[in-house]
Amino acid sequence: MNSTPRRPALPWGALSVVAASVLWGTTGTAATFAPDVSPLAIGAVAMGAGGLLQALYAARHIASRPAGLFRRWRLVLLGAAAVAVYPLAFYSSMHLSGVAVGTVVSIGSAPIAAALIERAADRNPLRRRWIAGAMLGVGGAALLSFVGHGPAGPAAPDSWTTTAGVALGLLAGSTYALYSWAAHRLIGDGVTPRAAMGTVFGLGGLFLMPVLALTGGPLLASWSTVGVGAYMAVVPMFAGYLLFGWGLARVGASTATGISLLETVVAAVLAVFVVGERLPALGWLGAAAVLASLFILAPRTRAVPGPAAIPGPRSPAALSGGGLPPRAPVQPDGAQQQAGAQPQQQDS
């Protein structure tokens, strides 16, 4: 009988997604410091420049195994196209339908879209624990967003622009779920997390450069707008998606998008303490519901036996316990096909 003490398996993947969501929650407050910049320019500079930084950071990993990425070029292009569409749809949705409706539709629909994508593409069954956590989180995000912002008065958007904003929000949530799934699938197929995220986001950043060239003039109007653009590209997008990619190697895409509902809570708290908005009691109740959903969606801590008791290597995704079981990784390329390889952990 093995007497090696057991040690807890900490949910580092979920904690990485939590940290990324905290950084993403600062984007709305940062954008208020550049009111004259269009939503297309904000989205293009944030995700475009941030994606190119991702590619530069991962250049060595991308160059080390281009064959694996070329073999999966359809998946790479699908993820990159979703990366390019997401920020344009997200910020335009908030511009047309208001911050409340745009935020809750975009972020709240992402976990559901991710679950449907994993269900259709990977034949992953929905688990009751994930359904409960996702519904609690989406409901809390809706309550937080709708009661946290008062009506816009006579300047409120008409029905047509609101409908268009809702449609763009659904598009944003779907593309967010799609590039999360594509990156998770690449990692599961043996591509390192840094190479997968760098390739998908770098190519998506290239797709956004023409949009930035056409709409980004106001970003250069003052040092404050330059600072806003630089902050959004470097901190929430570059650093945030580094953390998100590290987490995707350890939890499923549906679990990651569910945890990222925390972004709505961070955005609301910053709006209260930085921008000066007021959050009613129901808004704080919604924030509490989102936080409660994280404990349901996050992987459960479990005991991991010592090295002598482990019969063989297991990927971190197998230990994640997320809402949907991650796709079983196939054998990676090259030397990583040897026994005991753990492609998901190469960047850790």
PADONU-805993 format. One line per field, with one value per residue (C-alpha): residue number from 1; residue in one letter; chain; x, y, z. Coordinates in nm, 3 decimals. Last residue first. Layout:
! residues N
n: c(NUM_...) $
res: c(a_...) $
chain: c(A_...) $
c1: c(X_...) $
c2: c(Y_...) $
c3: c(Z_...) $
! end
This chain:
! residues 348
n: c(348_347_346_345_344_343_342_341_340_339_338_337_336_335_334_333_332_331_330_329_328_327_326_325_324_323_322_321_320_319_318_317_316_315_314_313_312_311_310_309_308_307_306_305_304_303_302_301_300_299_298_297_296_295_294_293_292_291_290_289_288_287_286_285_284_283_282_281_280_279_278_277_276_275_274_273_272_271_270_269_268_267_266_265_264_263_262_261_260_259_258_257_256_255_254_253_252_251_250_249_248_247_246_245_244_243_242_241_240_239_238_237_236_235_234_233_232_231_230_229_228_227_226_225_224_223_222_221_220_219_218_217_216_215_214_213_212_211_210_209_208_207_206_205_204_203_202_201_200_199_198_197_196_195_194_193_192_191_190_189_188_187_186_185_184_183_182_181_180_179_178_177_176_175_174_173_172_171_170_169_168_167_166_165_164_163_162_161_160_159_158_157_156_155_154_153_152_151_150_149_148_147_146_145_144_143_142_141_140_139_138_137_136_135_134_133_132_131_130_129_128_127_126_125_124_123_122_121_120_119_118_117_116_115_114_113_112_111_110_109_108_107_106_105_104_103_102_101_100_99_98_97_96_95_94_93_92_91_90_89_88_87_86_85_84_83_82_81_80_79_78_77_76_75_74_73_72_71_70_69_68_67_66_65_64_63_62_61_60_59_58_57_56_55_54_53_52_51_50_49_48_47_46_45_44_43_42_41_40_39_38_37_36_35_34_33_32_31_30_29_28_27_26_25_24_23_22_21_20_19_18_17_16_15_14_13_12_11_10_9_8_7_6_5_4_3_2_1) $
res: c(s_d_q_q_q_p_q_a_g_a_q_q_q_a_g_d_p_q_v_p_a_r_p_p_l_g_g_g_s_l_a_a_p_s_r_p_g_p_i_a_a_p_g_p_v_a_r_t_r_p_a_l_i_f_l_s_a_l_v_a_a_a_g_l_w_g_l_a_p_l_r_e_g_v_v_f_v_a_l_v_a_a_v_v_t_e_l_l_s_i_g_t_a_t_s_a_g_v_r_a_l_g_w_g_f_l_l_y_g_a_f_m_p_v_v_a_m_y_a_g_v_g_v_t_s_w_s_a_l_l_p_g_g_t_l_a_l_v_p_m_l_f_l_g_g_l_g_f_v_t_g_m_a_a_r_p_t_v_g_d_g_i_l_r_h_a_a_w_s_y_l_a_y_t_s_g_a_l_l_g_l_a_v_g_a_t_t_t_w_s_d_p_a_a_p_g_a_p_g_h_g_v_f_s_l_l_a_a_g_g_v_g_l_m_a_g_a_i_w_r_r_r_l_p_n_r_d_a_a_r_e_i_l_a_a_a_i_p_a_s_g_i_s_v_v_t_g_v_a_v_g_s_l_h_m_s_s_y_f_a_l_p_y_v_a_v_a_a_a_g_l_l_v_l_r_w_r_r_f_l_g_a_p_r_s_a_i_h_r_a_a_y_l_a_q_l_l_g_g_a_g_m_a_v_a_g_i_a_l_p_s_v_d_p_a_f_t_a_a_t_g_t_t_g_w_l_v_s_a_a_v_v_s_l_a_g_w_p_l_a_p_r_r_p_t_s_n_m) $
chain: c(A_A_A_A_A_A_A_A_A_A_A_A_A_A_A_A_A_A_A_A_A_A_A_A_A_A_A_A_A_A_A_A_A_A_A_A_A_A_A_A_A_A_A_A_A_A_A_A_A_A_A_A_A_A_A_A_A_A_A_A_A_A_A_A_A_A_A_A_A_A_A_A_A_A_A_A_A_A_A_A_A_A_A_A_A_A_A_A_A_A_A_A_A_A_A_A_A_A_A_A_A_A_A_A_A_A_A_A_A_A_A_A_A_A_A_A_A_A_A_A_A_A_A_A_A_A_A_A_A_A_A_A_A_A_A_A_A_A_A_A_A_A_A_A_A_A_A_A_A_A_A_A_A_A_A_A_A_A_A_A_A_A_A_A_A_A_A_A_A_A_A_A_A_A_A_A_A_A_A_A_A_A_A_A_A_A_A_A_A_A_A_A_A_A_A_A_A_A_A_A_A_A_A_A_A_A_A_A_A_A_A_A_A_A_A_A_A_A_A_A_A_A_A_A_A_A_A_A_A_A_A_A_A_A_A_A_A_A_A_A_A_A_A_A_A_A_A_A_A_A_A_A_A_A_A_A_A_A_A_A_A_A_A_A_A_A_A_A_A_A_A_A_A_A_A_A_A_A_A_A_A_A_A_A_A_A_A_A_A_A_A_A_A_A_A_A_A_A_A_A_A_A_A_A_A_A_A_A_A_A_A_A_A_A_A_A_A_A_A_A_A_A_A_A_A_A_A_A_A_A_A_A_A_A_A_A_A_A_A_A_A_A_A_A_A_A_A_A) $
c1: c(0.351_0.406_0.458_0.174_-0.096_0.137_0.182_0.419_0.440_0.516_0.684_0.470_0.612_0.923_0.744_0.378_0.112_-0.092_-0.459_-0.614_-0.945_-1.195_-1.264_-1.553_-1.815_-1.869_-1.512_-1.361_-1.012_-0.825_-0.848_-0.758_-0.434_-0.327_-0.264_0.061_0.060_0.002_0.021_0.080_0.456_0.419_0.189_-0.185_-0.387_-0.660_-0.938_-1.021_-1.331_-1.296_-1.472_-1.830_-2.004_-1.778_-1.785_-2.166_-2.156_-1.957_-2.216_-2.499_-2.321_-2.287_-2.661_-2.739_-2.512_-2.719_-3.039_-2.916_-2.870_-2.529_-2.442_-2.200_-1.892_-1.653_-1.390_-1.570_-1.909_-1.803_-1.508_-1.745_-1.972_-1.687_-1.545_-1.885_-1.942_-1.596_-1.684_-1.886_-1.542_-1.606_-1.870_-1.643_-1.373_-1.612_-1.749_-1.397_-1.287_-1.033_-0.657_-0.504_-0.773_-0.631_-0.293_-0.471_-0.679_-0.372_-0.199_-0.532_-0.538_-0.174_-0.220_-0.584_-0.647_-0.298_-0.116_-0.381_-0.622_-0.343_-0.191_-0.526_-0.610_-0.263_-0.295_-0.634_-0.478_-0.181_-0.415_-0.568_-0.381_-0.672_-0.896_-0.726_-0.800_-1.096_-0.951_-0.608_-0.762_-1.007_-0.722_-0.524_-0.804_-0.722_-0.360_-0.481_-0.680_-0.361_-0.176_-0.466_-0.489_-0.114_-0.015_-0.294_-0.201_0.175_0.150_-0.083_0.146_-0.004_-0.079_-0.433_-0.582_-0.406_-0.553_-0.901_-0.874_-0.776_-1.069_-1.312_-1.209_-1.224_-1.580_-1.705_-1.595_-1.741_-2.078_-2.087_-1.997_-2.258_-2.521_-2.419_-2.436_-2.794_-2.877_-2.727_-2.926_-3.244_-3.160_-3.084_-3.421_-3.618_-3.489_-3.184_-3.238_-3.150_-3.470_-3.368_-3.078_-3.249_-3.055_-2.761_-2.685_-3.034_-2.990_-2.626_-2.631_-2.958_-2.839_-2.501_-2.671_-2.902_-2.609_-2.411_-2.697_-2.780_-2.416_-2.370_-2.685_-2.606_-2.246_-2.362_-2.622_-2.363_-2.407_-2.275_-1.964_-2.016_-1.699_-1.833_-2.205_-2.191_-1.870_-2.028_-2.352_-2.160_-1.955_-2.271_-2.427_-2.112_-2.090_-2.454_-2.401_-2.093_-2.242_-2.607_-2.525_-2.271_-2.469_-2.790_-2.625_-2.377_-2.638_-2.808_-2.606_-2.270_-2.272_-2.332_-2.064_-1.812_-1.890_-1.933_-1.601_-1.427_-1.553_-1.509_-1.130_-1.095_-1.366_-1.172_-0.856_-1.032_-1.170_-0.837_-0.653_-0.909_-0.879_-0.500_-0.479_-0.208_-0.032_-0.030_0.129_0.387_0.482_0.638_0.930_0.840_0.517_0.692_0.967_0.715_0.492_0.560_0.552_0.221_0.064_0.183_0.011_-0.308_-0.294_-0.250_-0.558_-0.766_-0.744_-0.667_-0.945_-1.205_-1.146_-1.138_-1.466_-1.624_-1.543_-1.301_-1.446_-1.517_-1.154_-1.132_-1.460_-1.287_-1.073_-1.382_-1.525_-1.191_-1.133_-1.345_-1.106_-0.830_-1.053_-1.164_-0.802_-0.742_-1.051_-0.937_-0.601_-0.776_-0.977_-0.662_-0.486_-0.755_-0.527_-0.472_-0.437_-0.150_-0.175_0.089_0.296_0.206_0.141_0.000) $
c2: c(2.627_2.644_2.276_2.172_2.099_1.878_1.625_1.358_1.039_0.806_0.965_1.143_1.471_1.407_1.495_1.583_1.552_1.241_1.319_1.503_1.378_1.660_1.833_1.706_1.980_2.174_2.141_1.865_1.984_1.662_1.530_1.875_1.857_1.562_1.233_1.043_0.680_0.455_0.735_0.586_0.640_1.002_1.094_1.069_1.374_1.485_1.688_2.053_2.096_2.264_2.603_2.616_2.572_2.799_3.053_3.055_3.206_3.502_3.559_3.538_3.785_4.032_3.995_4.069_4.374_4.494_4.424_4.659_4.942_5.029_5.397_5.529_5.730_5.629_5.489_5.333_5.250_5.179_4.980_4.759_4.710_4.617_4.371_4.204_4.182_4.028_3.751_3.605_3.478_3.166_3.053_3.117_2.905_2.621_2.613_2.615_2.321_2.354_2.296_2.413_2.681_2.830_2.903_3.057_3.279_3.394_3.493_3.637_3.879_3.983_4.074_4.184_4.327_4.478_4.547_4.636_4.808_5.005_5.118_5.235_5.423_5.580_5.701_5.845_6.030_6.149_6.324_6.293_5.974_5.742_5.967_5.834_5.467_5.415_5.327_5.201_5.012_4.835_4.745_4.606_4.381_4.081_4.102_4.083_3.768_3.614_3.701_3.585_3.239_3.191_3.327_3.142_2.806_2.860_2.966_2.681_2.421_2.239_1.874_1.824_1.929_2.264_2.310_2.216_2.464_2.738_2.654_2.635_2.976_3.113_2.988_3.092_3.450_3.431_3.322_3.584_3.860_3.745_3.738_4.091_4.199_4.073_4.254_4.576_4.545_4.498_4.801_5.005_4.915_4.964_5.316_5.395_5.610_5.977_6.090_5.920_5.672_5.445_5.358_5.123_4.870_4.725_4.576_4.473_4.314_4.131_3.995_3.895_3.721_3.530_3.430_3.313_3.113_2.957_2.866_2.715_2.503_2.386_2.302_2.095_1.919_1.808_1.859_1.576_1.625_1.517_1.706_1.928_1.954_1.942_2.143_2.411_2.407_2.442_2.730_2.908_2.876_3.005_3.298_3.418_3.605_3.789_3.934_3.962_4.097_4.348_4.484_4.519_4.708_4.914_5.046_4.900_5.059_5.139_4.828_4.609_4.797_4.719_4.348_4.307_4.473_4.296_3.949_3.964_3.951_3.678_3.473_3.498_3.386_3.084_2.968_3.029_2.818_2.538_2.531_2.543_2.232_2.060_2.395_2.430_2.089_2.156_2.492_2.326_2.526_2.844_2.889_2.827_3.079_3.338_3.310_3.658_3.806_3.637_3.755_4.108_4.087_3.980_4.272_4.515_4.378_4.293_4.632_4.850_4.700_4.696_5.058_5.165_4.988_5.134_5.486_5.709_6.040_5.911_5.808_5.803_5.612_5.329_5.251_5.194_4.952_4.773_4.708_4.392_4.226_4.234_4.070_3.814_3.719_3.662_3.440_3.248_3.186_3.075_2.821_2.672_2.674_2.455_2.329_1.954_1.887_1.668_1.309_1.168_0.874_0.567_0.338_0.000) $
c3: c(-1.773_-2.144_-2.207_-1.977_-2.235_-2.438_-2.161_-2.293_-2.085_-2.369_-2.667_-2.920_-2.797_-3.005_-3.321_-3.326_-3.059_-2.979_-2.964_-2.676_-2.535_-2.574_-2.248_-2.034_-2.013_-1.692_-1.580_-1.366_-1.458_-1.392_-1.746_-1.874_-1.677_-1.893_-1.724_-1.702_-1.587_-1.289_-1.031_-0.688_-0.673_-0.784_-0.497_-0.529_-0.634_-0.397_-0.547_-0.586_-0.800_-1.135_-1.152_-1.280_-0.945_-0.740_-1.024_-1.016_-0.667_-0.798_-1.070_-0.815_-0.584_-0.871_-0.942_-0.577_-0.599_-0.892_-0.704_-0.430_-0.677_-0.833_-0.861_-1.123_-1.024_-1.303_-1.066_-0.766_-0.917_-1.276_-1.141_-0.942_-1.243_-1.478_-1.226_-1.186_-1.562_-1.615_-1.368_-1.653_-1.760_-1.551_-1.798_-2.096_-1.935_-1.847_-2.202_-2.349_-2.136_-1.856_-1.833_-2.160_-2.175_-1.854_-2.009_-2.306_-2.077_-1.887_-2.209_-2.318_-2.028_-2.070_-2.437_-2.437_-2.091_-2.037_-2.364_-2.623_-2.384_-2.219_-2.548_-2.683_-2.364_-2.354_-2.711_-2.619_-2.325_-2.530_-2.768_-3.116_-3.207_-3.119_-3.328_-3.646_-3.572_-3.805_-4.146_-4.036_-3.744_-3.974_-4.212_-3.912_-3.787_-4.009_-3.891_-3.530_-3.614_-3.751_-3.432_-3.216_-3.371_-3.405_-3.066_-2.886_-3.037_-3.006_-2.642_-2.553_-2.715_-3.012_-2.929_-3.060_-2.724_-2.757_-3.104_-2.974_-2.685_-2.930_-3.158_-2.863_-2.733_-3.088_-3.123_-2.778_-2.837_-3.189_-3.053_-2.779_-3.026_-3.279_-3.005_-2.911_-3.275_-3.290_-2.964_-3.101_-3.423_-3.222_-3.008_-3.320_-3.469_-3.148_-3.090_-2.880_-2.571_-2.626_-2.458_-2.134_-2.126_-1.882_-1.570_-1.563_-1.291_-1.298_-1.644_-1.619_-1.275_-1.331_-1.665_-1.522_-1.231_-1.465_-1.686_-1.383_-1.229_-1.566_-1.625_-1.279_-1.303_-1.656_-1.554_-1.257_-1.471_-1.721_-2.093_-2.303_-2.522_-2.882_-2.983_-3.261_-3.180_-2.798_-2.784_-3.004_-2.803_-2.475_-2.616_-2.736_-2.390_-2.224_-2.470_-2.446_-2.119_-2.237_-2.554_-2.446_-2.099_-2.225_-2.516_-2.313_-2.027_-2.230_-2.467_-2.773_-3.052_-2.886_-2.667_-2.972_-3.167_-2.891_-2.901_-3.279_-3.366_-3.079_-3.186_-3.564_-3.573_-3.310_-3.486_-3.814_-3.632_-3.477_-3.812_-3.983_-3.724_-3.746_-4.124_-4.100_-3.881_-4.085_-4.112_-3.733_-3.682_-3.952_-3.800_-3.494_-3.355_-3.544_-3.348_-3.015_-3.096_-3.218_-2.908_-2.770_-3.118_-3.194_-2.868_-2.937_-3.275_-3.101_-2.856_-3.144_-3.318_-3.011_-2.843_-3.146_-3.356_-3.078_-2.982_-3.347_-3.422_-3.109_-3.233_-3.040_-2.913_-2.562_-2.494_-2.111_-2.097_-2.285_-1.980_-1.766_-2.023_-2.064_-1.692_-1.681_-1.924_-1.661_-1.399_-1.656_-1.725_-1.354_-1.331_-1.640_-1.472_-1.152_-1.351_-1.501_-1.165_-1.006_-0.725_-0.713_-0.340_-0.216_-0.100_0.125_-0.004_0.199_-0.095_0.000) $
! end
